[in-house]
Amino acid sequence: MQFSPVRTVIIAIVSLLGILFALPSFLPENVRDSWPGFLPRQTVVLGLDLQGGSHLLLQVNESGIVSERLQSLRRDVRNTLANDNGIGNLIATDEATRTLTVELTDPTQKETARTAIAALQNTISNSLIAVGGVNELAFGETPDGKLTVTLTEEGVSERMSALVAQSIEVIRKRVDELGTTEPSIQRQGTNRVLVQVPGFGDSQRLKDIISRTARLTFHMVYPGMTAAQAEAQGLPAGTMVLPSQDGGSELLYEDVALGGESLVDAQPSYDSQRNIPVVSFKFDTRGAITFGQITGANVGKRFAIVLDNTVITAPVIQQPITGGSGQISGTFTTATANDLAVLLRAGALPASLDVVEERTVDASLGADSIQHGLTAGVVASVLVIAFMVIAYGLWGVFANVSLILNIILIFGALSMLGATLTLPGIAGIVLTIGMAVDANVLIYERMREEQRSGKSPIQAIQAGFERAWGTIIDSHLTQLIAAIVLYFLGSGPVQGFAVTLALGILTSLFTSYTVTSYQVHAWYRATRPKVLKIQHFRFIPDGTKIPFMKISRYVIAFSIVASVLSIGSAYFKGFNLGIDFVGGTAIVIQHDGGPADVGQVRELLDGLELGEVQVQGFGTPEDVLVRVQAQEGGQDADQVAVTKVRDALATENYTVRSTEAVSGTVSSELAWKGTMAVVIALVAILIYIWFRFEWQFALAAVTTTTHDVIMTIGLFSITGLEFNLTSIAAVLTLVGLSLNETVVVSDRVRENLRKHRKMPLPELIDLSINQTIVRTSLTQFTVFLALIPLVLFGGEVIRSFTIAMTFGCLVGMYSSIIVNGPILINFGLKSKTEEDKPTPKAADGASV
């Protein structure tokens, strides 16, 4: 009973650090600012769903990069051959094959031309320490003797990766110009950038600021011919036609006379003579000199200012402009002039970025989500704490102290790691509250068994902690595997759920064993009781002898029928898929003058020609969810649809609280990742249990869990609950919880196989289930005490998640108790007596 001083110090230090790191999240900012410098001030970072803001996932436009690079390469090839070597040529471009075909007017100069073009080879590398790089170009020849220059696949990939890195810096400058606080800008994969801006609710403006390329170039206008004439007669060499802002088009020289990279400043201003907003710009010294030379040499000619391949203005040069400054005028408002100045100051994006995922949450909806989460958390905590005291008395108090410390450590770890807390993350914490007492119940029930077997109180305490520890490790690690898979294959809020669940599992291992052990040992040294009075209440009395294996055939038949119905419903009826998986736009609106009229909303939207539009209630009577199918034309068309919905509903006092737009590309990726997450989790857990138990236990556990997954997925299909990313999180969490129960029973079966070597296997499995069913009923009840408040108070956003979790826990408890055993027998598990029997031999010595 001597508790190591080192362990005492470790508990004290960990508890103190947890409190210090968690406390700032619950204190006002002025109190945190007055703290001494050596104390932590970092708070838990709230996700956008809790504080409002905008989330954009941007993807580099590969076709745009290829098109632009081919255009640039075409100019380089033409200049190299014609200007530098005097070789006449005709160049054709094929964007599908990423190839330039060069036809020489004098075929005898082919080798000279080939050598000249080969000098354009470029190597690209994104690594600072890499030597060389990949070749961007491949050179060849067509069967009829024409030279070809092709962009290599590796070169395009490397260029895209490099452009993403450059884009992140430009985006950061642009967002900083907006004056927002704590934006998150990070790379995702090789060709995407994730931008999250808390507190910035105008997603359309943010998207315009971030995703516009803002490439400013200056070109001379081709004289003596209009764009229409050029398109009818054929473009002169080295020219191009670009649309103009006024709806027309202009014929320009391809060569860039001056680029926007020479700009050093851009500011919105006002032209008092014309009474219009303009943007004033200023060049650096080199740019000013070049600008002066161009305007001086082309007085009386037109000079076009081009922004993102659109001619903003093309005035006639009246006189040389030598001051290095000028104005851009167009159809600007004060706001758009200011935004353009922001873009020009931050610099042009090196590549076009497409918005493939967009989520916006109003601050008021975020506040509601926090309120829902806190309410569910407080109610769940009170219920679990009260139940543990009722069931275990003083021992319940020990468990509750560990539970409270567990919650503190979770918040402390979130603060220390700078992790983001989302609404599903709050659900993960609430779920941890229900699961955290599981280890304590395992320990306490083991103590009661050891005491009933005749051991003294001190022996029962020691055996309770020691023998329960292996089971606790197995059950927690299976849940941790599911959380890790969820983190790496999930995204956004789902990753937030995975983080809090994983942290809760790790902190629970520490508090439920080490901290509870410390309290129990301190209490024993102080009181020295003759008998341990641990449990005061239980659902199932001790010594039950329910014949589970005798009724198993009926249960298995029921499970088979239910599984077939679930699969059949999924196949024939399908699912109510969220936009995470099908693409489109989801808009949550709120009626300002009382309950919303769903029928009225549907009538207002019927004439907008947006394709399939679904309108349904969303939680409170005032809220309505509008789902619009993905529009033809991509994200720009989706944004137009959101604007149409907002304008149509504004007349009836409806305000938009959140929007969520997902492209078809992202939705198909999320569907694939979700499926793979479930499969990978099951395989990983199969390997772990196979390593820890016999193979029969591993296959039985995965078969039982697969049964639970099928039943839960069937619930989504049969009831029409929305199936989205959080549903995948629910299924994976269910995998962990179901295996938790299965592992506890399997661990007892394995122990009894060693203890009761002559007992028939069906009787041994019955004995094992009856020995653990008291613990199972108590732990499942505490999980339900945590889940029910989430269902009732957690809000509509995670409603399908919490309902699926609650149903899944019921199915998991049922399957681990009564389905897993028969599967073990069918997979060939044998008692030790059967294993020890010699294999009978035939007369000739062969085995029979």
C-alpha positions in Angstrom: 0.0 0.0 0.0 3.0 2.3 -0.1 2.3 4.7 -3.0 5.5 5.8 -4.7 6.5 9.5 -4.1 7.5 9.7 -7.7 3.9 8.8 -8.8 2.5 11.3 -6.3 4.7 14.1 -7.8 3.7 13.1 -11.3 0.0 13.3 -10.5 0.5 16.7 -8.8 2.5 18.1 -11.7 0.2 16.8 -14.4 -2.9 18.1 -12.5 -1.4 21.5 -11.9 -0.3 21.9 -15.6 -3.7 20.8 -16.7 -5.4 23.4 -14.6 -3.0 26.2 -15.6 -3.4 25.5 -19.3 -7.2 25.0 -19.1 -7.9 28.1 -16.9 -7.2 30.8 -19.5 -10.0 29.5 -21.7 -12.6 30.3 -19.0 -11.3 33.7 -17.9 -11.9 37.1 -19.4 -9.2 38.6 -21.7 -8.4 41.4 -19.2 -7.7 38.9 -16.5 -5.4 36.8 -18.8 -3.5 40.0 -19.8 -2.8 40.8 -16.2 -1.3 37.4 -15.5 2.5 37.1 -14.9 4.4 36.4 -18.1 5.5 32.9 -17.1 1.8 31.6 -16.9 0.2 30.3 -20.0 -2.3 32.6 -21.8 -3.2 30.5 -24.8 -6.9 29.6 -25.0 -8.8 26.8 -26.8 -9.2 27.9 -30.4 -12.9 27.9 -31.3 -13.8 26.4 -34.7 -15.8 28.4 -37.2 -19.0 26.6 -36.3 -18.7 28.0 -32.7 -17.6 31.6 -33.4 -18.7 32.2 -36.9 -16.6 33.0 -39.9 -15.7 31.8 -43.4 -14.0 28.6 -44.6 -12.7 28.3 -48.2 -10.9 25.4 -49.8 -9.1 26.6 -52.9 -7.6 24.4 -55.6 -5.1 25.4 -58.2 -6.6 25.4 -61.7 -4.4 22.9 -63.5 -5.9 23.6 -67.0 -5.3 27.3 -66.4 -1.6 26.7 -65.5 -1.1 24.5 -68.6 -2.8 27.0 -70.9 -0.8 29.9 -69.5 2.5 28.0 -69.6 1.8 26.9 -73.2 1.1 30.5 -74.2 4.3 31.7 -72.5 6.3 28.8 -74.1 4.9 29.6 -77.5 6.1 33.2 -77.2 9.5 31.9 -76.1 9.8 29.4 -78.9 8.8 32.0 -81.5 11.2 34.6 -80.1 14.0 32.1 -79.9 13.5 30.9 -83.5 12.5 34.1 -85.3 14.2 36.9 -83.4 17.3 35.2 -82.2 18.0 32.8 -85.0 16.0 34.2 -88.0 14.2 30.9 -88.5 10.6 31.2 -89.9 8.0 29.1 -88.1 4.4 28.3 -87.6 3.4 27.1 -84.1 0.2 25.2 -83.3 -1.0 24.6 -79.7 -2.8 21.5 -78.4 -3.8 21.9 -74.8 -5.2 18.4 -74.5 -1.8 16.9 -75.1 0.1 19.9 -73.6 2.1 20.1 -76.8 3.4 22.8 -79.2 4.0 21.7 -82.8 6.5 23.8 -84.7 6.5 23.8 -88.5 9.5 25.4 -90.1 9.3 27.4 -93.3 12.8 26.2 -94.2 13.0 22.5 -93.2 16.8 22.5 -93.8 17.2 24.5 -90.6 15.6 21.7 -88.4 18.7 20.8 -86.5 19.5 24.4 -85.8 16.0 25.0 -84.6 16.1 21.8 -82.5 19.2 23.0 -80.7 17.8 26.4 -80.1 14.5 25.1 -78.7 16.4 22.6 -76.5 18.0 25.5 -74.7 14.6 26.4 -73.3 14.6 23.3 -71.1 13.7 24.2 -67.5 14.2 22.2 -64.3 11.8 22.6 -61.4 12.3 21.6 -57.8 10.4 22.5 -54.6 13.1 21.3 -52.3 15.8 23.6 -51.0 18.2 20.7 -50.6 17.4 18.8 -53.8 20.0 18.7 -56.5 18.7 19.4 -60.0 15.0 18.8 -60.3 12.6 17.4 -62.9 12.6 18.5 -66.5 9.6 20.6 -67.4 9.8 20.0 -71.2 10.1 17.0 -73.5 11.2 17.4 -77.1 10.2 15.3 -80.0 9.2 15.1 -83.7 6.1 14.2 -85.5 6.1 11.6 -88.3 5.9 14.3 -90.9 9.0 16.1 -89.6 7.5 18.8 -87.4 9.3 19.6 -84.0 7.3 19.2 -80.8 7.7 20.6 -77.3 5.5 19.0 -74.6 5.0 19.9 -70.9 5.9 16.8 -68.8 3.4 15.4 -66.2 6.1 15.7 -63.5 7.0 19.2 -64.5 3.3 20.3 -64.3 3.0 18.7 -60.9 6.1 20.4 -59.6 5.0 23.7 -61.0 1.6 23.4 -59.4 3.2 22.5 -56.0 5.5 25.5 -56.3 2.6 27.8 -57.2 0.6 26.7 -54.2 3.5 27.7 -51.9 3.7 31.1 -53.6 -0.1 31.5 -53.4 -0.2 30.9 -49.7 2.0 34.0 -49.1 -0.1 36.2 -51.4 -3.3 35.0 -49.7 -1.8 35.7 -46.3 -1.0 39.3 -47.4 -4.5 39.8 -48.7 -6.2 38.5 -45.6 -3.9 40.6 -43.4 -5.0 43.7 -45.4 -8.6 43.0 -44.4 -7.6 43.5 -40.7 -9.0 40.1 -39.6 -7.7 38.3 -36.5 -6.2 34.8 -36.3 -6.7 33.7 -39.9 -5.7 30.1 -40.6 -4.0 29.6 -44.0 -2.5 26.2 -44.7 -1.6 23.8 -47.5 -3.7 20.7 -48.1 -2.2 18.1 -50.3 -0.2 19.2 -53.4 -2.7 21.6 -55.1 -5.0 23.0 -52.4 -5.0 25.8 -49.9 -7.4 25.9 -46.9 -8.3 29.4 -45.6 -10.3 29.9 -42.4 -11.1 33.4 -41.2 -12.9 33.6 -37.9 -15.4 36.4 -37.4 -15.5 37.3 -41.1 -19.0 36.5 -42.3 -19.0 38.0 -45.8 -17.9 34.9 -47.7 -18.6 36.4 -51.1 -16.2 39.4 -50.5 -13.6 37.1 -48.9 -13.8 34.8 -51.9 -13.4 37.7 -54.3 -10.4 39.0 -52.4 -8.7 35.6 -52.1 -9.5 33.8 -55.3 -9.0 36.6 -57.8 -5.7 36.2 -59.6 -5.3 40.0 -59.8 -2.6 39.8 -62.4 -2.2 43.3 -63.8 -0.5 43.7 -67.2 0.0 46.5 -69.6 -0.3 45.9 -73.4 -0.2 48.0 -76.5 -3.4 48.0 -78.6 -2.9 46.7 -82.1 -3.5 49.7 -84.4 -5.6 49.9 -87.6 -7.7 46.8 -87.0 -10.6 46.1 -84.6 -11.0 42.8 -82.6 -14.0 41.8 -84.8 -12.0 42.4 -88.0 -9.1 40.3 -86.7 -11.4 37.4 -85.7 -13.0 37.5 -89.1 -9.7 37.8 -91.1 -7.4 35.9 -88.8 -5.3 37.2 -85.9 -2.0 39.0 -86.9 1.0 37.2 -85.6 1.8 37.9 -81.9 -1.7 39.3 -81.1 -4.6 38.2 -79.0 -8.2 39.2 -78.4 -9.4 39.9 -74.8 -12.8 41.0 -73.6 -13.2 44.4 -72.1 -15.1 45.5 -69.0 -17.7 47.4 -71.0 -18.8 44.3 -72.9 -16.7 44.7 -76.0 -13.3 43.3 -76.9 -9.8 44.6 -77.9 -7.1 43.4 -80.1 -3.8 43.5 -78.2 -0.2 42.6 -78.7 0.6 39.4 -76.8 3.9 40.7 -75.4 3.5 42.2 -71.9 4.9 45.8 -72.2 4.9 46.1 -68.4 3.8 43.8 -65.5 2.1 44.4 -62.2 5.2 43.1 -60.3 6.6 46.6 -60.7 3.9 48.1 -58.6 4.9 49.3 -55.2 1.6 50.8 -54.0 -2.1 51.0 -55.0 -4.7 53.1 -53.2 -8.4 53.8 -53.8 -9.0 57.4 -54.7 -11.6 59.6 -56.4 -11.5 61.3 -59.7 -13.1 64.7 -59.0 -13.4 65.7 -62.7 -15.4 62.6 -63.7 -16.9 62.0 -60.2 -16.0 58.3 -60.2 -13.9 56.0 -57.8 -10.5 55.0 -59.3 -7.5 53.2 -58.2 -4.2 55.1 -58.1 -1.0 53.1 -58.6 2.7 53.8 -58.3 5.7 51.9 -59.9 9.1 51.2 -58.5 12.1 53.0 -60.1 12.6 50.4 -62.8 8.9 50.3 -63.6 8.6 54.1 -63.7 11.5 54.3 -66.2 9.9 51.6 -68.4 6.5 53.2 -68.2 7.9 56.5 -69.2 9.7 55.0 -72.2 6.6 53.1 -73.4 4.3 56.1 -73.1 7.0 58.4 -74.6 7.5 56.2 -77.7 3.7 55.6 -78.3 2.1 59.1 -77.9 -1.2 59.0 -79.8 -1.6 55.2 -79.5 -3.8 53.2 -77.2 -2.4 51.5 -74.2 -4.5 48.8 -72.5 -4.6 48.0 -68.7 -5.5 44.4 -68.3 -6.6 42.7 -65.1 -7.1 39.0 -65.1 -7.4 38.8 -68.9 -10.0 41.5 -69.0 -9.3 45.0 -70.4 -10.2 47.5 -67.7 -9.4 50.5 -69.8 -7.6 51.3 -73.0 -7.0 55.1 -73.2 -5.0 57.0 -75.8 -1.5 58.1 -74.6 -1.7 61.9 -74.7 1.8 62.6 -73.5 4.7 60.7 -71.9 4.0 59.7 -68.3 7.3 60.1 -66.4 6.2 60.3 -62.8 5.8 56.5 -62.4 2.2 56.7 -61.3 -1.2 56.5 -62.9 -4.9 55.7 -62.5 -7.1 52.7 -63.3 -10.6 53.7 -64.0 -13.6 51.5 -64.7 -17.0 50.6 -63.4 -15.9 50.7 -59.8 -17.8 51.4 -56.6 -16.0 52.7 -53.6 -15.9 49.1 -52.1 -14.7 47.4 -55.3 -12.0 50.1 -55.8 -10.8 49.5 -52.2 -10.8 45.7 -52.8 -8.8 46.1 -56.1 -6.3 48.3 -54.3 -5.9 45.5 -51.6 -5.3 42.9 -54.3 -2.7 45.0 -56.1 -0.8 45.8 -53.0 -0.7 42.2 -51.9 0.5 41.1 -55.4 -1.0 38.8 -58.0 -1.6 35.1 -57.4 0.8 33.1 -59.5 -2.1 30.8 -60.5 -5.8 30.8 -60.8 -7.5 29.3 -57.7 -11.0 27.7 -57.8 -13.2 27.5 -54.7 -14.1 23.8 -54.3 -15.6 24.1 -50.8 -17.1 27.0 -49.0 -18.7 27.2 -45.5 -19.9 30.3 -43.8 -21.4 30.5 -40.3 -23.1 33.6 -38.8 -21.7 34.6 -35.4 -25.2 34.2 -33.8 -25.4 30.6 -35.0 -22.0 30.0 -33.6 -23.1 31.4 -30.2 -26.2 29.1 -30.3 -23.9 26.1 -31.0 -21.8 27.0 -28.0 -24.9 27.2 -25.9 -26.2 23.9 -27.1 -22.8 22.2 -26.5 -22.4 23.7 -23.0 -26.0 22.7 -22.0 -25.5 19.1 -23.2 -22.1 19.0 -21.5 -23.4 20.3 -18.1 -26.5 18.0 -18.1 -24.4 15.0 -19.1 -21.8 15.7 -16.4 -24.4 16.2 -13.7 -26.2 13.0 -14.7 -23.0 10.8 -14.9 -21.6 12.2 -11.6 -24.9 11.7 -9.8 -25.3 8.2 -11.1 -21.8 7.2 -10.0 -22.5 8.4 -6.5 -25.8 6.6 -6.4 -24.2 3.3 -7.8 -20.9 3.3 -5.9 -21.2 5.8 -3.0 -17.7 6.9 -1.8 -16.1 4.9 -4.6 -18.2 6.9 -7.1 -16.8 10.1 -5.6 -13.3 8.7 -6.3 -14.3 8.1 -9.9 -15.9 11.5 -10.2 -12.8 13.3 -9.0 -10.9 11.4 -11.7 -13.6 12.3 -14.3 -13.4 16.0 -13.4 -9.6 16.0 -13.6 -10.0 14.2 -17.0 -12.1 17.0 -18.4 -9.7 19.6 -17.1 -6.8 17.7 -18.7 -8.6 17.6 -22.1 -9.2 21.3 -22.1 -5.6 21.9 -20.9 -4.2 19.7 -23.7 -6.4 21.5 -26.3 -5.0 24.8 -25.2 -1.4 23.7 -25.0 -1.6 22.1 -28.5 -3.5 25.0 -30.0 -6.1 22.5 -31.2 -9.4 23.8 -32.6 -12.6 23.0 -30.7 -15.6 22.4 -32.9 -19.2 21.4 -32.1 -18.5 17.8 -32.9 -15.5 18.2 -30.7 -17.7 19.2 -27.8 -19.7 16.1 -28.6 -16.5 14.2 -28.3 -15.8 15.6 -24.9 -19.4 14.8 -23.7 -19.0 11.3 -25.1 -15.7 11.0 -23.2 -17.5 11.9 -20.0 -19.7 8.8 -20.5 -16.8 6.5 -21.5 -14.3 7.8 -18.8 -16.0 6.0 -15.9 -15.9 2.7 -17.8 -12.4 1.9 -16.6 -13.4 2.7 -13.0 -16.4 0.4 -13.3 -14.1 -2.3 -14.6 -11.7 -1.9 -11.7 -14.5 -1.8 -9.1 -16.3 -4.8 -10.4 -13.1 -6.7 -10.5 -12.5 -5.8 -6.8 -16.0 -7.1 -5.9 -15.3 -10.4 -7.7 -11.9 -10.8 -6.0 -13.5 -10.1 -2.5 -16.3 -12.6 -3.2 -13.7 -15.2 -4.0 -12.3 -14.9 -0.4 -9.5 -12.4 -0.7 -8.9 -9.7 1.9 -9.7 -6.0 1.1 -6.1 -5.2 0.4 -5.7 -8.2 -1.9 -9.0 -7.4 -3.7 -7.8 -3.8 -4.3 -4.5 -4.9 -5.7 -6.0 -7.6 -7.9 -8.7 -5.2 -9.0 -6.3 -2.7 -10.4 -3.8 -5.2 -11.8 -6.2 -7.6 -13.5 -8.4 -4.9 -15.0 -5.5 -3.0 -16.4 -5.0 -5.3 -19.5 -8.7 -5.1 -20.4 -8.6 -1.3 -20.0 -5.6 -1.0 -22.3 -7.3 -3.2 -24.9 -10.6 -1.4 -24.9 -9.1 2.1 -25.0 -6.6 1.3 -27.7 -9.3 0.0 -30.0 -11.1 3.3 -29.6 -7.8 5.2 -30.1 -7.3 3.4 -33.4 -10.7 4.5 -34.7 -9.9 8.1 -33.6 -6.5 8.2 -35.4 -8.1 6.9 -38.6 -10.8 9.5 -38.3 -8.3 12.2 -37.9 -6.1 11.4 -40.9 -9.0 10.6 -43.2 -11.5 13.2 -41.9 -11.6 16.9 -42.4 -12.7 20.1 -40.6 -15.1 19.5 -37.7 -14.7 15.7 -38.0 -11.0 16.1 -37.3 -11.9 18.2 -34.3 -14.1 15.4 -33.0 -11.2 12.9 -33.5 -8.8 15.2 -31.6 -11.0 15.5 -28.5 -11.9 11.8 -28.6 -8.2 10.8 -28.8 -7.2 13.2 -26.0 -10.1 12.0 -23.9 -8.9 8.4 -24.3 -5.3 9.2 -23.3 -6.2 11.3 -20.3 -8.8 8.7 -19.2 -6.1 6.1 -19.1 -4.1 8.4 -16.7 -6.9 9.5 -14.5 -9.0 6.3 -14.2 -6.1 4.2 -13.2 -3.4 6.3 -11.6 -5.5 9.0 -10.0 -8.2 6.7 -8.8 -5.6 4.3 -7.5 -4.0 7.1 -5.5 -7.3 8.0 -3.9 -8.3 4.4 -3.1 -4.9 3.7 -1.5 -4.9 6.9 0.5 -8.5 6.1 1.8 -7.5 2.5 2.7 -4.4 3.6 4.7 -6.6 6.0 6.6 -9.6 3.7 7.3 -8.4 0.1 7.1 -11.9 -1.4 6.5 -12.5 -5.1 7.1 -14.9 -5.3 4.2 -15.0 -3.3 1.0 -18.6 -1.9 0.5 -18.1 -0.8 -3.1 -21.4 -1.0 -5.0 -24.8 0.3 -3.7 -26.9 -0.1 -6.8 -26.9 -2.3 -9.9 -29.3 -3.2 -12.7 -28.5 -6.9 -12.7 -27.9 -8.9 -9.5 -24.7 -10.8 -8.9 -24.6 -14.5 -9.7 -27.0 -14.4 -12.7 -27.0 -17.5 -14.9 -28.8 -16.3 -18.0 -28.4 -19.1 -20.7 -27.3 -16.8 -23.5 -26.0 -19.6 -25.8 -29.4 -21.4 -25.7 -31.2 -18.4 -27.1 -28.4 -17.4 -29.4 -29.8 -19.2 -32.4 -32.9 -17.0 -32.3 -30.9 -13.9 -31.7 -28.6 -14.7 -34.6 -31.6 -15.3 -36.9 -33.0 -11.8 -35.8 -29.6 -10.2 -36.5 -29.4 -11.8 -40.0 -32.9 -10.6 -40.9 -32.2 -7.1 -39.5 -28.9 -6.9 -41.4 -30.5 -8.1 -44.7 -33.2 -5.4 -44.2 -30.5 -2.8 -43.6 -28.6 -3.8 -46.7 -31.8 -4.0 -48.8 -32.9 -0.6 -47.7 -29.5 0.9 -48.5 -29.5 -0.8 -51.9 -33.1 -0.1 -53.0 -34.0 3.1 -51.0 -30.6 4.6 -50.7 -29.6 7.4 -48.3 -30.5 11.0 -47.6 -27.0 12.1 -48.5 -25.7 15.5 -47.2 -23.9 17.9 -49.5 -20.6 16.5 -48.2 -21.2 13.5 -50.5 -23.4 14.8 -53.4 -22.2 18.4 -53.7 -24.4 21.5 -53.8 -25.3 24.2 -51.3 -27.0 24.1 -47.9 -28.4 27.3 -46.5 -29.7 27.7 -43.0 -32.1 30.6 -42.7 -34.0 32.1 -39.7 -37.3 33.9 -39.7 -37.1 37.1 -37.7 -40.8 37.4 -36.9 -41.7 34.1 -35.2 -42.0 30.6 -36.5 -41.0 30.0 -40.1 -43.4 28.9 -42.8 -41.8 26.0 -44.7 -44.5 26.1 -47.3 -44.0 29.8 -47.9 -40.3 29.4 -48.2 -40.8 26.6 -50.8 -43.2 28.9 -52.8 -40.7 31.8 -52.8 -37.9 29.6 -54.1 -40.0 27.7 -56.7 -39.6 30.3 -59.4 -35.8 30.8 -59.2 -35.0 27.9 -61.6 -32.3 26.5 -59.4 -33.0 22.8 -60.1 -33.9 20.5 -57.2 -34.5 22.5 -54.0 -35.3 20.9 -50.7 -36.8 22.9 -47.8 -37.2 21.4 -44.3 -37.4 22.5 -40.7 -34.1 22.7 -38.9 -34.3 22.4 -35.1 -36.1 25.4 -33.8 -39.4 26.6 -35.3 -37.7 29.7 -36.6 -34.9 27.9 -38.6 -35.3 26.4 -42.0 -32.7 24.4 -44.0 -32.6 25.0 -47.8 -30.6 22.5 -49.9 -29.9 23.5 -53.5 -28.4 21.0 -56.0 -25.0 21.8 -57.5 -25.4 24.3 -60.3 -24.0 24.0 -63.8 -21.1 26.5 -64.0 -19.3 25.5 -60.7 -18.8 27.6 -57.6 -19.6 30.9 -59.2 -23.0 29.6 -60.2 -23.5 28.2 -56.7 -22.8 31.6 -55.2 -25.3 33.2 -57.6 -27.9 30.6 -56.4 -27.2 31.6 -52.8 -27.7 35.3 -53.7 -31.0 34.5 -55.4 -32.2 32.6 -52.3 -31.1 35.4 -50.0 -32.8 38.1 -52.1 -36.0 36.1 -52.5 -36.3 35.5 -48.8 -35.2 38.9 -47.6 -38.7 40.3 -48.4 -40.3 38.0 -45.9 -37.8 38.8 -43.0 -35.6 35.7 -43.5 -31.9 36.1 -42.8 -29.1 33.7 -43.8 -27.4 32.1 -40.8 -25.0 29.8 -42.6 -24.1 28.6 -46.0 -22.2 25.5 -47.0 -21.2 24.8 -50.7 -19.3 21.7 -51.7 -18.2 21.0 -55.3 -18.7 17.6 -57.0 -14.9 17.0 -56.9 -14.6 17.4 -53.1 -17.9 15.5 -52.4 -16.7 12.4 -54.3 -13.3 12.6 -52.4 -15.1 12.8 -49.1 -17.3 9.8 -49.9 -14.2 7.8 -50.8 -12.3 8.9 -47.7 -15.3 8.0 -45.5 -15.6 4.5 -46.9 -11.9 3.9 -46.6 -11.8 5.2 -43.0 -14.3 2.6 -41.9 -12.5 -0.2 -43.8 -9.0 0.8 -42.6 -10.3 1.1 -39.0 -11.7 -2.4 -39.1 -8.5 -3.9 -40.6 -6.3 -2.1 -38.1 -8.4 -3.3 -35.2 -8.4 -6.8 -36.6 -4.6 -6.8 -36.6 -4.4 -5.4 -33.1 -6.9 -8.0 -31.6 -5.2 -10.8 -33.6 -2.0 -9.8 -32.0 -3.4 -9.6 -28.5 -5.8 -12.6 -28.7 -6.2 -15.8 -30.7 -7.3 -15.3 -34.3 -10.8 -16.5 -33.5 -11.3 -13.6 -31.2 -10.1 -11.1 -33.8 -12.4 -12.4 -36.6 -15.3 -12.6 -34.2 -14.7 -9.1 -33.0 -14.6 -7.7 -36.5 -17.6 -9.7 -37.6 -19.6 -8.5 -34.6 -18.5 -4.9 -35.3 -19.3 -5.1 -39.0 -22.8 -6.3 -37.9 -23.1 -3.2 -35.8 -22.0 -0.9 -38.6 -24.5 -2.5 -41.0 -27.3 -2.0 -38.5 -26.4 1.6 -37.9 -26.0 2.5 -41.6 -29.4 0.8 -42.1 -30.8 3.2 -39.6 -29.8 6.1 -41.8 -31.4 4.5 -44.8 -34.6 3.4 -43.1 -35.3 6.6 -41.2 -34.0 9.1 -43.7 -31.6 10.7 -41.3 -29.1 12.9 -43.2 -25.9 10.9 -43.9 -22.9 13.3 -43.9 -19.3 13.5 -42.7 -20.4 13.5 -39.0 -22.2 10.3 -39.8 -18.9 8.7 -40.7 -17.6 10.0 -37.4 -20.5 8.3 -35.6 -19.9 5.0 -37.4 -16.2 5.0 -36.5 -16.8 6.0 -32.9 -19.4 3.2 -32.8 -16.6 0.8 -34.0 -14.5 1.8 -31.0 -17.4 1.6 -28.5 -18.7 -1.7 -29.9 -15.2 -3.2 -29.7 -14.8 -1.9 -26.2 -17.6 -4.1 -25.1 -16.6 -7.1 -27.2 -13.0 -6.9 -25.9 -14.1 -6.9 -22.3 -16.2 -10.1 -22.9 -13.4 -11.7 -25.0 -10.8 -10.9 -22.3 -13.0 -12.7 -19.7 -13.5 -15.7 -22.0 -9.8 -16.0 -22.5 -9.2 -15.8 -18.8 -11.8 -18.5 -18.1 -10.4 -20.7 -20.8 -7.3 -21.0 -18.6 -9.2 -21.2 -15.3 -11.9 -23.7 -16.3 -10.1 -26.1 -18.6 -12.8 -28.8 -18.5 -15.9 -26.6 -18.9 -17.7 -27.0 -22.2 -17.3 -23.9 -24.3 -21.0 -22.8 -24.5 -21.1 -22.9 -20.6 -17.8 -21.1 -20.4 -19.0 -18.3 -22.7 -22.3 -18.0 -20.7 -20.3 -17.8 -17.5 -18.0 -15.0 -19.0 -21.0 -13.0 -20.2 -22.8 -13.3 -16.8 -19.6 -12.2 -15.0 -19.2 -9.1 -17.1 -22.9 -8.1 -17.7 -23.1 -6.1 -14.5 -20.2 -4.0 -15.6 -21.6 -3.8 -19.2 -25.0 -2.6 -18.0 -23.5 0.1 -15.8 -21.0 1.5 -18.3 -23.5 1.5 -21.2 -26.0 3.4 -18.9 -23.4 6.1 -18.2 -22.7 6.4 -22.0 -26.4 6.8 -22.5 -26.6 9.4 -19.8 -24.0 11.4 -21.8 -25.6 10.8 -25.2 -29.2 11.6 -24.4 -28.4 15.2 -23.5 -26.6 15.5 -26.8 -29.7 14.3 -28.6 -32.0 16.6 -26.7 -29.8 19.7 -26.3 -26.9 19.3 -28.8 -28.6 21.2 -31.6 -29.7 20.2 -35.1 -26.2 20.4 -36.6 -25.1 17.2 -34.9 -28.6 15.6 -34.5 -28.0 12.7 -36.9 -24.6 12.1 -35.3 -26.0 11.8 -31.8 -29.0 9.7 -32.8 -26.8 7.3 -34.7 -24.4 7.1 -31.7 -27.2 6.3 -29.3 -28.7 3.6 -31.5 -25.2 2.2 -32.3 -24.4 1.9 -28.6 -27.6 -0.1 -28.0 -26.7 -2.4 -31.0 -23.1 -2.7 -29.8 -24.1 -3.8 -26.3 -26.6 -6.3 -27.7 -24.1 -7.8 -30.2 -21.1 -8.0 -27.8 -23.2 -9.8 -25.2 -25.2 -12.2 -27.3 -23.9 -12.3 -30.9 -20.1 -12.5 -30.3 -20.2 -15.8 -28.4 -21.8 -18.0 -31.0 -19.5 -16.5 -33.7 -16.5 -17.5 -31.5 -17.8 -21.1 -31.5 -18.5 -21.1 -35.2 -15.0 -19.8 -35.9 -13.6 -22.9 -34.1 -12.6 -21.7 -30.7 -12.0 -24.6 -28.4 -11.7 -25.2 -24.7 -8.4 -26.1 -23.2 -9.6 -29.7 -22.7 -10.5 -30.1 -26.3 -7.2 -28.6 -27.4 -5.3 -31.1 -25.2 -7.1 -34.1 -26.6 -4.8 -36.2 -28.9 -5.8 -36.4 -32.5 -7.2 -39.9 -33.2 -5.2 -42.0 -35.7 -6.5 -44.4 -38.2 -5.1 -47.9 -38.3 -2.5 -47.1 -40.9 -1.3 -44.2 -38.9 -3.1 -41.5 -40.9 -5.0 -38.8 -39.1 -8.8 -39.0 -39.2 
